[in-house]
Amino acid sequence: MQFTKFLCLILLMLTFISCSKENINKSVIKEKDLEAQVLEAYKEGLESLKEGDAIFASKKFNEAETLFPQSKWAPKASLMAAYSYYSQDYYEDSILELERFIKVYPFHENIDYAYYLFGLCWYEQIIDEKKDLQTIIKAKEKFSYLITEFPNTEYALDAEFKIDLINDTLAAKEMYVGRYYFNQKKWIPAINRFRIIIDDYETTIYTEEALHRLVEVYYTIGLKNEAKKYASLLGYNYQSSKWYEKSYSVFNKLYDENKKRMINKDKKKDRSILKKFKSLFN
């Protein structure tokens, strides 16, 4: 009786082991089959991307990700879908893909590239300083995050360069508005705009002009000490600048007249020398 029970137990265990092996084999075969489908869809996506069909390429990359989400190819396919949209200027679609990628794969090895591509999607939509600032601000926000979180990457280096260009654009916007207020004799708003350039975008090409404009505004409204302060700052940092020369002429009204007189004098002198030179051949 005990032997019979023991034998039944052995047979039952062998049955479980056999079923277990069968299930494992089926699972392995199924995973291999899925991975093959993923790779096939991924390759089709690459081929379509090379041919310039970004929409179909993105569809195949999304298909590859959906087929086998646990596969190592899934996050790569997701990122390639975003790049496909970007490559053909479908920036909104690319942004949606990138937002999803960052949410689903926050610790992926290529997360730095995802943020870089995110920044590029906004950066490529910048038109000029007179248009909507959303694209400029969003691009700067994404690039700044990339530099902070992934400072030692090749993407961070390019992001720094692009932020410099973005700051030039933002400074140009402030200068454009500041000039408008200046021409409308709205002195306080004009001062505020020029001060923003000096305080927030001091490394841009508009700093010199902003300092000069402050000299003009303060001198015009009678605050000559403030005007001198900014003229000194301009002279200290940009003495050879045309804007320093303009600021100097604000305080010395005779400067422009003297300069014109000297230029005319030099021209007359040159003509006199030329006449004497020609007379040698007569």
Secondary structure, 3 states (H helix, E strand, C coil): CHHHHHHHHHHHHHHHHHHHHHHHHHHHHHHHHHHHHHHHHHHHHHHHHHCCCHHHHHHHHHHHHHHCCCCCHHHHHHHHHHHHHHHCCCHHHHHHHHHHHHHHCCCCCCHHHHHHHHHHHHHCCCCCCCCCCHHHHHHHHHHHHHHHHCCCCHHHHHHHHHHHHHHHHHHHHHHHHHHHHHHCCCHHHHHHHHHHHHHHCCCCCCHHHHHHHHHHHHHHCCCHHHHHHHHHHHHHHHCCCHHHHHHHHHHCCHHHHHHHHHHHHHHHHHHHHHHHHHHCCC
